[in-house]
Amino acid sequence: MIDEHVEDEENDEHVEDDENDDLSEQVELEHEVTGNEIQQKPHDSERTKKTRGPTMMHAVHMREQRVCIILNKFGQPIGPDDATLDEFSSFLGTIAHHYYFAPLVVGTWRRMPDKDSMWDYVLSKYDVALKGKKWVLSTIGSAWRVHKCRFKTRLCLQYKDNKSRWRNRPKDIPEKDFRMLLKLWNCKDYQQKCNRNKGNRALRKDNPTTGRKSYARVRAKLQTTLPNSVDIPLSTMYEATRKRTEGRQYKGSYEDTAAKIIEMKNYEEDNNEEGEAAVDGYDVVVSKEKSGGPIMCGRGVTKKDLANTKETVHQSHVMTSNDMETIMSTLRKEIEEKNEKKDAELEQMRKEREVEKQKMDLILAK
């Protein structure tokens, strides 16, 4: 599973700039993986606890027919439905875990070679428009970094020294690559950055509670349910992405979040007058605490993208359920036509081979 909010642009990165990009990116997600020190030994019960293992998605990797993915104006997946999008997200995660596509020994995602091969493989299983390439590769990169950190954490917690780790190294990782990883993990600069990032990451509060569902999907759903919702207010997005399920346990307190939601609503009621431009309570109550990229827009969206969208906002429209069905119907028809054409070509090739075989049989019979 891929959680888009692990690296969401609305959160401050808190990662110090460094000339050594390899170390900076290697430790970026350290606190996402574990709240304990890397060298700390786990409790015996934790060591023997069984888990379900990684998602393999064999059915997707083996299927021949492609599935359509609907994108929004920023190239982010929003359809056709939640089940398909969850499957698509998990599938991208399996690519990030595959050593052939994304070896762990590469220092940073920016230096990962042959990303086009990943994109081509994704297109062999899903029908995704070219504008979605940026989001797809960014999502695979995020999953790769999380996988890299969890892989290191698991080995360092389970085995107390490099000798034991070497004996139990995964078979799909070449010895040369695994030796380089062990050397990096024992680097003092790397360990210091891990500890520093752990503390910085702990400072992040008020995280979204939508899990696997991205901001793009939340926004698309709101646009189909709210009247006149071409532009969803940030205050509405904030409330929708901070909801809590009764009976479920969460790490942080909800008191501050609830207070902000009430303050935003009160501010909008007091300041939004009919006939005037609406005031977004988020800009007053919460936005002053944020910095960096676009807020609650999701992976792959830049400030430039938002500016370009505002210039052409008069040309945009809300995608209703009927619009979605029309798009899906068109895409299905195109795929059916492609499949029929492909079947016809294969049948023609089969007939030609049969004719050649008959000719060869006649020659051999003489």
LUMSEKE-771320 format. One record per atom (N, C-alpha, C): x negated, y, z negated. Coordinates in steps of 0.05 Angstrom, whole numbers, plus 32768, in hexadecimal, padded with zeros to 4 digits. Example, Ala and Ser with C-alpha at 12.3 -4.5 7.8 and 13.67 -1.06 7.14 Angstrom:
// LUMSEKE-771320
7EF87F8E7F64 7F0A7FA67F64 7EF87FBE7F64 7EFF7FD37F72 7EEF7FEB7F71 7EFE80017F63 
This chain:
// LUMSEKE-771320
7FEF7FE88000 800080008000 7FEE80198000 7FF9802E800D 7FEA8046800F 7FFA805D8002 7FEF80697FEE 7FFC807F7FE1 7FF180997FED 800280A77FFC 7FF980C08009 7FF180D57FF5 7FFB80D47FDD 7FF680E97FCA 7FDB80E67FBB 7FCC80D17FC1 7FB280CE7FB5 7FA080E57FBD 7FA380ED7FD6 7F9281037FE0 7FA3811A7FEB 7FB9811E7FDF 7FCB81327FE9 7FBF814E7FE8 7FC4815E7FFD 7FB881787FFF 7FC0818B7FEA 7FD781877FDD 7FE0819B7FCA 7FCF819A7FB0 7FC081857FAC 7FB181827F93 7F94818C7F98 7F89819A7F85 7F6D81A37F87 7F5B818A7F87 7F47818B7F98 7F3681737F99 7F2481717F81 7F1A81877F76 7F0981857F5E 7EEF81777F63 7EE881717F7C 7ECF81637F82 7EBA81777F8A 7EA481787F7C 7E90818B7F82 7E8381867F9D 7E7D819C7FAB 7E6F819A7FC5 7E5381907FC0 7E4981817FD3 7E2F81757FD0 7E2481707FEB 7E0A81737FEF 7DFE816D8009 7E008150800F 7E01813F7FFB 7E0481228000 7E21811B8002 7E2C811B801B 7E488115801F 7E4F80F98018 7E3B80E6801B 7E4080CA8015 7E4980C77FF8 7E3A80D47FE5 7E4080D17FC9 7E5B80DF7FC3 7E5F80F67FCE 7E7781057FC8 7E9080F57FCF 7E9180EA7FE7 7EA980DC7FEF 7EAB80C17FE1 7E9580B47FDB 7E96809A7FCD 7EA4809C7FB2 7EA080B27FA4 7EAB80B47F89 7EC580C47F88 7ECF80CD7F9F 7EE680DE7F9F 7EFE80D27F92 7F0280B87F96 7F1B80AB7F8C 7F15809A7F74 7EFF809E7F66 7EF7808B7F51 7F0C808A7F3B 7F1780A17F33 7F2B80A07F1E 7F4580947F27 7F4B80947F41 7F6380887F4A 7F63806A7F46 7F4B805E7F45 7F4880417F43 7F4A80377F27 7F3E80457F14 7F3E803C7EF8 7F3B80537EE5 7F4680507ECE 7F4380647EB9 7F2C805E7EA7 7F1F80477EAB 7F09803E7E9A 7EEE80447EA7 7EDA80437E97 7EBF80457EA2 7EB9802C7EB3 7EA980307EC7 7EA3801A7EDA 7E9480047ECB 7E83800B7EB9 7E727FF67EAC 7E817FE97E95 7E987FF27E8E 7EA67FE77E76 7EB17FCB7E7C 7EAE7FB97E6A 7EB77F9D7E6D 7ED57F9C7E67 7EE47F8E7E78 7F017F8C7E73 7F077F787E5D 7F1F7F7A7E52 7F287F667E3F 7F2C7F4B7E4C 7F287F367E3D 7F2A7F1B7E48 7F457F167E57 7F5B7F207E4A 7F757F1C7E57 7F777F2A7E71 7F6A7F417E74 7F6A7F507E8D 7F597F417EA2 7F447F347E99 7F327F277EAB 7F407F0F7EB8 7F517F027EAA 7F5E7EEA7EB5 7F797EEF7EC0 7F827F087EC0 7F9D7F0E7ECA 7F9E7F0A7EE8 7FB37EFC7EF1 7FB67EF77F0D 7FC67F0D7F1A 7FBF7F147F32 7FCE7F287F42 7FD67F1B7F5C 7FE87F297F6B 7FF27F1D7F83 7FDE7F1F7F9A 7FC97F2F7F98 7FB57F317FAD 7FBD7F467FC1 7FAB7F4B7FD4 7FB07F607FE8 7FC67F597FFC 7FD37F6E8006 7FE77F6A801B 7FD97F638035 7FE27F4E8042 7FD47F44805B 7FE37F4C8074 7FFE7F4E8073 800E7F56808A 80097F4480A2 80097F29809E 80047F1680B3 80197F1980C9 80327F1D80C2 80477F1E80D5 80437F3580E9 80397F4B80DF 80357F6280F1 801C7F5D8103 80077F5280F7 7FEF7F4E8107 7FF47F39811D 80067F278119 800B7F11812C 80207F188141 80317F2C813C 80477F31814E 803D7F3F8168 804B7F3B817D 80437F468197 80537F5F819F 806C7F608196 807D7F77819D 80777F8F818A 80747FA68196 806E7FBE8186 80887FCA817A 80847FD78163 809A7FE48155 809680028158 80AC8010815D 80AB802D8161 80A9803C8146 809880508145 80958062812E 809D807E8137 80AF808A8129 80B880A6812F 80A880B9811E 809E80CE812B 808D80E2811E 809B80FD811D 8094810D8109 809E81288108 808C813B8118 809181558116 808281688126 80648169811F 805D815F8108 8041815F8100 803381448106 804181318112 803681178118 803681048100 8048810980ED 804A80F880D5 806280E580D9 805F80CC80D2 807680B980D5 808D80BF80C3 80A580BF80CF 80BE80C480BF 80D480B180C6 80CF809E80D9 80E4808B80E1 80D8807480F0 80E9806080F5 8106806080F6 8114805C80DB 8107804E80C8 8113804980AE 80FD80448099 810580448080 80F28041806A 80E38026806B 80F280118072 80E57FF68073 80CF7FF58087 80D48000809F 80C0800080B4 80A8801280AC 80AD802880A0 8097803A8098 8086802E8082 80938020806F 80848012805A 80727FFC8066 807E7FEE807A 806E7FD98087 80577FE58097 805C7FFB80A4 8047800980B3 8030801280A1 8038801D808A 802480278076 8013800F806C 801F7FF98066 80107FE2805C 7FFE7FD78072 80087FD7808B 7FF87FCD80A1 7FDE7FDE80A4 7FE17FF880A3 7FC9800A80A4 7FB58003808E 7FC07FFC8077 7FAE7FF58060 7F9E7FDC8066 7FAA7FC98074 7F9B7FB0807B 7F847FB6808E 7F887FCA809F 7F727FD280B1 7F5B7FDE80A1 7F627FEE808E 7F4D7FFA807D 7F3D7FE6806D 7F4A7FCF8066 7F3D7FBA8057 7F2D7FA68068 7F307FA98082 7F237F968095 7F067F9F809A 7EF37F8E8093 7ED77F978095 7ECE7F9C80B2 7EDB7F8E80C5 7ED47F9380E1 7EDB7FAF80E9 7EF17FB980E1 7EFA7FD480E8 7EEC7FE980D7 7EEB7FE480BD 7EE27FF980AA 7ECF7FED8095 7EB57FEA809C 7EA27FDF8089 7E9D7FF18072 7E9A7FE6805A 7E977FF58041 7E7D80048040 7E697FFB804F 7E4E8006804C 7E4C80228059 7E608029806A 7E6080448076 7E6380598060 7E53806E8060 7E538081804A 7E6D80908047 7E77809C805C 7E9080AC805B 7EA280A48072 7EBC80AA806F 7ECF80A58084 7EC880B5809D 7EBE80CD809A 7EB780DE80B1 7EA280D080C2 7E9180BF80B6 7E7C80B180C5 7E85809680CF 7E9D808E80CA 7EA7807380D2 7EA6807180F0 7E98805E80FB 7E96805C8119 7EAF804F8125 7EB38055813E 7EC88048814F 7EE380488143 7EEC8060813A 7F0880628130 7F1C805D8146 7F148062815F 7F27805D8175 7F3080408177 7F1E802E816E 7F268011816E 7F3D800D815A 7F3C801A8144 7F5280188130 7F6C8022813C 7F6A80398149 7F8280458155 7F8D8033816B 7F7C8028817B 7F8580158191 7F937FFD8185 7F887FF3816F 7F947FDB8162 7FB07FE28156 7FB27FFA814B 7FCC80038140 7FE080048157 7FD8800E816E 7FEA80118185 7FF27FF68190 7FE37FE1818A 7FEA7FC68194 80017FBB8183 80067FC6816C 801C7FBC815A 80337FD08157 802D7FEA815B 80417FFE8157 80408012816E 8057801D8175 80598031818A 8058804C817C 80418059817C 803D8073816E 803380878182 8040809F8182 803780B48194 801B80BE818D 800E80C981A1 7FF280D2819D 7FEF80E68187 800480F78183 8001810B816E 800080FF8152 800680E58150 800580D78136 7FE980CC8130 7FD680CE8143 7FBC80C2813F 7FAD80CD8127 7FAF80E78124 7FA180F4810D 7FAB80E980F3 7FC680E780F0 7FD180DD80D7 7FC980C080D3 7FCB80B080E7 7FC4809380E5 7FA8808F80DC 7F95809C80E8 7F79809980E1 7F7380A480C5 7F8080BA80BF 7F7C80C680A4 7F8780B3808E 7F9D80A68094 7FA980938081 7F97807A807E 7F8D80708094 7F7A80598092 7F6180628082 7F58807A8086 7F4080848077 7F468086805A 7F5D808F8052 7F6480918036 7F6580758029 7F7280628037 7F738046802D 7F58803A802B 7F468041803E 7F2B8036803D 7F1C80408025 7F1E8059801E 7F1180648007 7F1B80587FED 7F3580547FEB 7F4180487FD3 7F37802B7FD1 7F38801D7FE8 7F2E80017FE8 7F117FFF7FE0 7F0180127FE9 7EE480127FE3 7EE080157FC4 7EEF80277FB8 7EEC802C7F9C 7EF680147F8B 7F0D80097F93 7F187FF27F85 7F067FDA7F88 7EFA7FD77F9E 7EE77FC07FA3 7ED07FC37F90 7EC47FDA7F8E 7EAE7FDF7F7C 7EB67FDB7F5F 7ECD7FE67F57 7ED67FE57F3C 7EDA7FC87F33 7EE77FB87F45 7EEC7F9D7F3F 7ED37F8D7F3A 7EBF7F907F4B 7EA67F817F47 7E977F8A7F2E 7E967FA57F29 7E877FAF7F13 7E947FA87EF8 7EAE7FA67EF7 7EBC7F9E7EDF 7EBA7F807EDA 7EBC7F717EEF 7EBD7F537EEC 7EA17F477EE8 7E8C7F537EF3 7E717F487EF1 7E5F7F5E7EE5 7E507F567ED0 7E417F6A7EC1 7E277F727ECD 7E1C7F637EE0 7E027F6A7EEB 7E037F657F0A 7DEF7F707F17 7DED7F6D7F34 7DE97F507F3D 7DDB7F417F2D 7DD77F257F34 7DF17F167F36 7E037F1A7F23 7E1D7F0D7F23 7E2E7F187F3A 7E2C7F327F3F 7E3B7F3D7F55 7E327F327F70 7E187F2E7F72 7E0D7F247F8B 7E167F077F90 7E177EF77F7B 7E207EDB7F7D 7E3D7EDA7F86 7E4D7EEE7F7D 7E697EED7F82 7E727F027F98 7E5F7F0A7FA9 7E667F1D7FBD 7E7A7F117FD2 7E8B7F217FDD 7E9E7F187FF1 7E907F0E800A 7E9A7EF98015 7E8C7EEC802C 7E8E7EFD8045 7EA27F0F8047 7EA57F1E805F 7E937F378060 7E847F3C804B 7E717F52804A 7E557F47804F 7E477F518063 7E2B7F488068 7E197F4D8051 7E057F3C804D 7DF37F3F8036 7DE57F5A8036 7DDD7F63804D 7DD07F7D804F 7DE27F948046 7DFB7F93804E 7E0E7FA88046 7E137FA78028 7E177F8F801D 7E1D7F8C8000 7E057F967FEF 7DED7F917FF9 7DD57F9A7FEB 7DD47FB97FE9 7DDC7FC57FFF 7DDD7FE38000 7DF27FEE7FEC 7E097FE07FEA 7E1E7FE87FD8 7E147FE67FBB 7E077FD17FB4 7DFD7FCE7F99 7DE97FE37F92 7DD87FEA7FA5 7DC47FFF7FA0 7DD2801A7F9B 7DE780207FAA 7DF680397FA7 7E03803A7F8C 7E1080247F84 7E1F80237F6B 7E0D80287F52 7DF380217F55 7DE180257F3F 7DD2803F7F40 7DD880507F53 7DCC806A7F55 7DD7807C7F3F 7DC580897F30 7DCD809A7F1A 7DDD80B27F23 7DD580BE7F39 7DE580D57F44 7E0280CD7F4A 7E0480B57F55 7E1F80AB7F5C 7E2F80A67F43 7E23809A7F2F 7E3280957F16 7E3A80AF7F08 7E2980C37F09 7E3080DD7EFD 7E4780EA7F0B 7E4780E87F25 7E5D80F37F35 7E7780E47F2F 7E7580CA7F2B 7E8D80BA7F24 7E9980C57F0A 7E8880C97EF6 7E9280D27EDC 7E9E80EE7EDE 7E9080FF7EEE 7E9A811B7EF1 7EB5811B7EFF 7EB8810B7F14 7ED1810A7F23 7EE780FE7F12 7EE080EB7F01 7EF480DF7EF0 7F0180F57EDE 7EF081067ED3 7EFA811C7EC2 7F0A81307ED2 7F0081377EEA 7F0F814A7EFB 7F2A81407F03 7F2B81267F0A 7F44811A7F13 7F5881197EFC 7F4E81167EE4 7F6081157ECD 7F6E81307EC8 7F6381457ED3 7F6F81607ED0 7F8881647EE1 7F8B81537EF4 7FA281557F06 7FBC814E7EF7 7FCF81607EF8 7FE9815A7EEB 7FFF815E7EFF 801781587EF6 802F815D7F07 802D81507F22 802581367F23 802381287F3C 803F811E7F46 8042811B7F60 805C81117F6A 806280F57F62 807B80ED7F62 808480D37F59 809180C37F6F 808B80CA7F88 809980BD7F9F 808B80A37FA8 8074809D7F9C 806780847FA2 805E80837FBF 8067806E7FCE 805E806A7FEA 806B807E7FFD 8081808B7FF5 8090809C8007 808180B78009 807A80BE8021 806B80D78026 807C80EF8024 806F81078023 807E81208023 808D8123803D 8082811A8053 808F811C806D 80AA810C806D 80AA80F58061 80C280E5805F 80D780F1804D 80CE80FC8037 80E0810A8024 80ED81228032 80DC81318040 80E68149804E 80FA81428063 80F4812D8073 810681248088 8121811B807D 8121810D8067 813A8104805A 814A811C8050 813D81308045 814B8147803B 815781578052 814A81578069 815481668080 816E8159808B 817181408087 818A81328091 81A18134807D 819B813C8065 81B0813D8050 81B881598047 81A6816C804A 81AB81878042 81B581998059 81C881AA8055 81D281BB806B 81BD81D18070 81BB81D8808A 81A981EE8092 818D81EB8087 818281D2808A 816881CC807D 815281C98091 815081DB80A4 813981DA80B7 811F81DC80A7 811E81EF8094 810781F28083 811081EB8066 810581D6805C 810C81CE8040 80FC81E0802D 810981EE801A 80FA81FE8007 80E781EC7FF6 80D081F87FEF 80BD81E97FDF 80C881E27FC4 80DA81F37FBA 80E681EC7FA0 80F781D37FA2 810581CF7FB8 811581B77FBC 8102819F7FBF 80EC81A27FCF 80D9818C7FD2 80CD81857FB7 80C681997FA7 80BA81947F8D 80CC81837F7C 80E5818A7F7A 80F8817C7F69 80FC815F7F74 80FE815C7F8F 810281427F9B 80EB812F7F97 80D3813A7F96 80BB81297F94 80B181257F77 80C081317F64 80B8812D7F48 80CE811F7F38 80E181137F46 80F681057F38 80EB80ED7F29 80F880E67F13 80EF80CF7F03 810680BC7EFF 810080A27F02 8114808D7EFF 811780867EE2 812F80867ED9 813580807EBC 812C80637EB6 811E80607EA0 811480467E97 80F880407EA1 80EE80507EB3 80D3804B7EBD 80BF805C7EAE 80A780517EA9 8093805F7E9A 8080806F7EAD 807A80877EA5 806880997EB4 805180A27EA2 803B80A97EAF 802380B07E9F 802780CB7E91 802F80DF7EA0 803180FA7E95 804C81017E8B 804D81177E7D 806781217E72 8076812F7E88 8091812E7E86 80A2813B7E9A 80AC81567E90 80A6815E7E78 80B081767E6D 80A8818F7E7D 808F81917E84 808581A87E93 809181A97EAF 809481927EBC 80A081917ED6 80BD81997ED5 80CC818E7EC2 80E881957EBF 80EC81B37EBA 80DA81BF7EAA 80DB81DB7EA4 80D781EC7EBD 80C481E37ECE 80BE81F27EE7 80D681F17EFA 80E381D97EFB 80FA81D67F0D 811181E97F05 811681EA7EEA 812B81FC7EE0 812482197EE5 810A82207EE1 8101823C7EE6 810482447F03 80FE82317F15 810082377F32 811E823C7F39 812F822B7F2F 814C822E7F36 815782487F2B 814F824F7F12 815982687F07 814E82807F16 8135827F7F1F 812A82957F2E 813882997F48 813E82827F56 814C82847F70 8168828E7F6D 817682867F57 819182907F53 819282AE7F4D 817D82B87F40 817C82D47F39 817382E67F4F 816382DB7F62 815682EC7F76 816082E87F93 816D82D27F98 817782CD7FB3 819382D97FB7 819482EE7FC7 81AD82FB7FCD 81B682F57FE9 81D082F57FED 81DB82EE8007 81D38303801C 81CB82F98034 81C3830B8049 81A583128049 8197830A8034 817A83108033 816A82F68035 815182F8803B 814082E1803E 813E82D38023 814182B88023 814182A9800A 812582A97FFE 812582AA7FE3 810C82A97FD4 8108828C7FCA 80F082817FCF 80EA82667FC6 80DE82677FAA 80EC825C7F97 80E3825D7F7B 80C882507F77 80C1823D7F88 80A8822F7F85 809082437F88 809382567F9B 807D82697F9F 8077827A7F87 808B827E7F76 8088828E7F5E 8080827E7F46 808C82667F43 808882577F2A 807082447F2C 806C82377F43 805882227F44 804182297F56 804682367F6D 8032823A7F81 801A82497F77 801E825A7F63 8007826A7F58 7FF382577F4B 7FFA823F7F44 7FE8822C7F38 7FD9821B7F4C 7FE1821D7F66 7FD6820C7F7B 7FC3821B7F8D 7FB2820C7F9A 7FA082177FAE 7F9A82027FC3 7F8C820A7FD8 7F8481F77FEC 7F9681F78004 7F9C81DF800E 7FAB81DC8027 7FC981DF8023 7FD881D98038 7FF681DC8037 800181CB8021 801681D58014 802281C97FFC 803981B68004 8037819E7FFA 804D818A7FFE 80548186801C 803F8185802D 804381808049 803981648050 802881598040 801F813E8045 8005813D8055 7FFC8125805A 7FE281208067 7FE1812B8084 7FCB8138808B 7FC7813F80A6 7FD1815B80AE 7FDF8169809D 7FEA818380A4 7FD78199809A 7FD181AC80AC 7FC081C280A5 7FD081DC80A5 7FC381F1809A 7FD0820C809A 7FD5821580B7 7FC3820E80C9 7FC7821580E5 7FDF820880F1 7FE481EF80E9 7FFB81E080F3 801581EF80EA 801581F780D0 802D820580C6 8031822080D4 801B822E80DA 801E824880E8 802982448104 801F822F8111 802A822A812C 80478222812C 804F82148117 806B820B8114 807D8223810F 8074823680FF 8085824D80F9 8089825E8112 8075825F8124 8078826E813D 808D8263814F 80918248814D 80A5823B815F 80BD82308150 80C2823B8138 80D782308128 80F282338135 80F682478146 8110824B8153 811682358167 81018226816F 810682118182 810B81F68174 810781F5815A 810A81DC814C 812781D78144 812E81BE813C 814881B78133 814681A1811F 815B819D8110 815C818880FC 8161816E8109 815181598103 8156813F810E 816B813080FE 8183812E8109 8198812080FC 819681028101 81A880F380F4 81A880D680F8 81AF80D08115 81C080E08122 81C680DC813F 81AE80E18150 819F80F68149 818680FB8159 817380E38156 817080D9813E 815F80C38139 816780AA8149 818180A5814A 818B808E8158 818780918176 818A80AA8181 818580AF819D 816880A981A4 815680B38193 813980AF8198 813380918198 813E80838184 813880678181 814380578199 815B805F81A3 8167805281BA 8156805681D3 814B806E81D6 813A807381ED 8120806481EC 8114806381D3 80FB805481D0 80FF803681D5 8116802B81CB 811B800F81CF 811E800981ED 812C801A81FB 813080168218 811580178226 81038029821F 80E9802B822C 80D980128227 80DA8008820E 80CB7FF08207 80D67FD88216 80F07FD68217 80FD7FC08226 80F57FC08243 80F47FD8824F 80EC7FDA826B 80CF7FD2826F 80BE7FDA825B 80A17FD2825D 809E7FB4825A 80AD7FA88248 80AB7F8B8244 80B67F7C825C 80CC7F868268 80D67F798280 80C27F7A8297 80B57F91829A 80A17F9582AF 80897F8282AA 80817F808290 806B7F6F8289 80727F51828E 808A7F4A8287 80937F2E828C 80947F2882AA 809D7F3B82BA 809D7F3782D7 80817F3382E2 806E7F4382D8 80537F4182E1 80477F2682DA 804D7F1D82C1 80437F0382B8 804F7EEC82C9 80697EEF82CF 80767EDA82DF 806A7ED982FB 80647EF18306 80587EF28321 803C7EE58320 802D7EEA830B 80127EDE8309 80157EC08306 80297EB782F7 802D7E9A82F4 80337E8D830E 80447E9A831F 804B7E8F8339 80337E8E834B 80237EA3834A 800B7EA3835B 7FF77E8D8353 7FF47E898338 7FE37E74832F 7FEE7E588338 80087E568338 80147E3C8340 800F7E37835D 80117E4C836E 800C7E49838A 7FEF7E41838F 7FDC7E4E8381 7FC07E488383 7FBB7E2B837B 7FC87E238366 7FC57E07835C 7FCE7DF38371 7FE57DF9837D 7FEF7DE78392 7FDC7DE583AA 7FD17DFC83B1 7FBE7DFC83C7 7FA57DEC83C0 7F9C7DEF83A8 7F847DE0839F 7F8A7DC2839E 7FA27DBB8395 7FAA7D9E8395 7FAA7D9283B1 7FB47DA283C5 7FB47D9883E0 7F987D9483EB 7F867DA783E4 7F6A7DA583ED 7F5D7D8C83E1 7F627D8883C7 7F557D7183BA 7F617D5783C4 7F7B7D5783CC 7F887D3F83D6 7F7C7D3683F0 7F737D498400 7F667D42841A 7F4B7D348415 
